[in-house]
């Protein structure tokens, strides 16, 4: 038997043993769902933060160019 077959068998055994305790099974499934949701939220937050930093740095670069054009040269 391969590792994937063993993991599938173990997961099946765990779920079949939890069928007699539906509350625990639902809590486990809910926790897994929440972990997935947190992963998605963290990914979107990271993308947004990266985009905001890029916008800030671009804005600072434009401001420095404007200031360089307006200030008198020594």
C-alpha positions in Angstrom: 0.0 0.0 0.0 1.1 3.5 -0.8 1.1 6.5 1.4 -1.9 8.0 -0.3 -3.9 4.8 0.3 -2.9 4.7 3.9 -3.8 8.4 4.4 -7.2 7.8 2.7 -7.8 4.8 4.9 -6.9 6.7 8.1 -9.1 9.6 7.1 -12.0 7.2 6.4 -11.5 5.5 9.7 -11.5 8.9 11.5 -14.7 10.0 9.8 -16.5 6.7 10.4 -15.5 6.9 14.1 -16.8 10.5 14.3 -20.2 9.5 12.8 -21.3 8.5 16.2 -20.4 12.0 17.5 -21.9 14.4 14.9 -21.2 17.5 17.0 -17.4 16.8 17.0 -17.5 16.0 13.3 -19.2 19.3 12.6 -16.8 21.2 14.7 -13.8 19.6 12.9 -15.3 20.5 9.5 -16.1 24.0 10.7 -12.5 24.5 11.9 -11.1 23.2 8.6 -13.5 25.6 6.7 -12.3 28.5 8.9 -8.7 27.7 8.3 -9.4 27.7 4.6 -11.2 31.0 4.9 -8.3 32.6 6.8 -5.9 31.4 4.2 -7.9 33.1 1.4 -8.3 36.3 3.5 -4.5 36.4 4.2 -3.7 36.0 0.5 -6.1 38.7 -0.5 -4.8 41.0 2.3 -1.2 40.4 1.2 -2.0 41.3 -2.4 -3.8 44.5 -1.3 -0.9 45.5 0.9 1.6 44.9 -1.9 -0.5 47.0 -4.3 -0.8 49.8 -1.7 2.9 49.9 -1.1 3.5 50.1 -4.8 1.1 53.0 -5.1 2.8 54.8 -2.2 6.2 54.4 -3.7 5.1 55.5 -7.1 3.4 58.6 -5.5 6.6 59.4 -3.6 8.6 59.1 -6.8 6.3 61.5 -8.6 6.4 64.0 -5.7 10.2 63.9 -5.7 10.3 64.6 -9.4 7.8 67.5 -9.0 9.9 69.0 -6.2 13.0 68.6 -8.2 11.5 70.5 -11.1 10.2 73.3 -8.8 13.2 73.9 -6.6 15.9 76.3 -7.7 19.3 74.8 -8.6 22.2 76.0 -6.5 
